Amino acid sequence: MQIRAEHLTKLYGNTTALNDVSLAVEDGELFFLLGPSGCGKTTLLRIIGGFEQPTSGEIYLGGKAAGKTPPSERDTAMVFQGYALWPHLTVRQNIAFGLEMRKLPAAELNARVEQVLKELQIQELADRKPNQLSGGQQQRVALARTLVVHPGGFLLDEPLANLDAKLRRDMRLEIRRICKDNGLTGIYVTHDRAEALSMADRIAVFRNGQIEQIGTPREVYRRPQTPFVANFIGETNLRSGKLLSRESDGSALLETPLGVLRSRVLPDDAKPGESFTLSMRPEAFHILSDGADEANAISVTITNVDYLGEMAEHLSHDAAGGELKFFELNPAGTMRTGEAVRLSIAPDDVVCMKEKK
Ligand code: ATP
């Protein structure tokens, strides 16, 4: 089921939770709403599910305006952060509840419950009550209870927030598999960028009730359109840069505090004289051996070394006194504070962004 939001605004008193938000989630897509706390992600999810009404704007479910249709009559189902399982019902009864409300014939109801118990590998837990389950098991029951109704729209509000790190990683794969195996249209709220990058078909990055950028994980990470997105989706080094010239090969030269740098990622309409913010990720730098002559060479002095085994995180000072962070993979562990090194970065990894108005 396609899910569309058109010009949604939601005010709570003086707080603007959503400010003219429009987006379209395609049938079968796993779409993420990502952003810092308080940026309006949950509000949007609750409006889609019918738990809140927008101040203005409309939601379209499968092309039809949702209007004031209550949650129980929408073809959507939500997995809440706290799971919201019925404490007095067994796992099986919790899962069957939604189907009983829909008055499904007993044979079909039982078949569907058995199937979802099997799919989520919780058959052995079927006769337990929620207080006899671990956090991860409760999570599975909450997913099962939502999946069993075969919703056209599967709405997930930080579903992994209460789990430990290992279980979160396991469940990421599992939720994505379930969505894809069942052809579900999923909308998933999180502020965890690793969750979004590893699971999403597309991500909308929110800031202050507005969408800052929509794209695939790769697009949002490698081609952020604003400094906010560059910073929120990963670690980065930001610098100002003035466009000096555009070359015939599509690259451009920019004057920056790190010297003149070549970039291959800039807006089509960029003109000489225009100023940009440059984003350069720490993992994009490589260390130049002595005397190597390479484009985009930058001299820095190491100020801190964090040796982590498979990689080292280095902080350094550039010639203009700015702090530059870079990562070294498979480090020999010989880098020392105070050491001068030369780094280089590919023009494809120097991303020029305009600040959004
Ligand atoms: P989090 O990740 O912390 O859940 P969020 O991005 O989901 O944050 P929302 O819960 O959508 O953010 O809240 C957006 C804004 O609206 C916040 O400033 C919040 O305080 C406010 N807000 C949300 N619900 C209400 C409410 N029922 N009454 C008043 N203000 C609200």
Boltz pocket constraint, residues with backbone or C-beta under 6 A from the ligand:
constraints:
  - pocket:
      binder: B
      contacts: [[A, 12], [A, 15], [A, 16], [A, 17], [A, 35], [A, 36], [A, 37], [A, 38], [A, 39], [A, 40], [A, 41], [A, 42], [A, 43], [A, 44], [A, 191]]
      max_distance: 6.0
